[in-house]
Amino acid sequence: MFPLRFDPFRDLDRLAAEAFGTARTPSLMPMDCLRTGDTFMVRFDLPGIDTDSLDVSAENQTLTVRAERTRHDPDDSTYLVSERPSGTYSRQLVLGEGLALDDITAEYSDGVLTLTIPVAEQAKPRKIEIARPRSTAIGSHEGHKMISGETGKDRQSAGATS
């Protein structure tokens, strides 16, 4: 004989879905972020969304992604199982100062939104050239710099002859 199992959370989710037509827990928008050279790539899983509802915006170093998934069910439908969440999805990312927000590109294909965010030119590392003046007063001796000039003895002998 098998014991009867009771999972109150599963049953509460099921009841909420039946009563309100959606799951009671908020929907997630899974994301991957990676860097390749001078570009960041962010991918969001958004399967089954209404593509017209997809909105990406950047303001004050905050990137916002919004999308909506609606159900298109006949009026006389009753759910037996409802595991595919619907509603509005929203996710915000705070971006660093060194990114080119004006050059972000977005592409939605096969349920995945891909954002490409380049590093700003002023944030890229650059080589700084070092000026090396050519002077006869400074020489080199076996890897050490030597300063040529008068010594105290040279000044004394020069003063004695004057």
Disulfide bonds with the S-S distance in Angstrom:
none
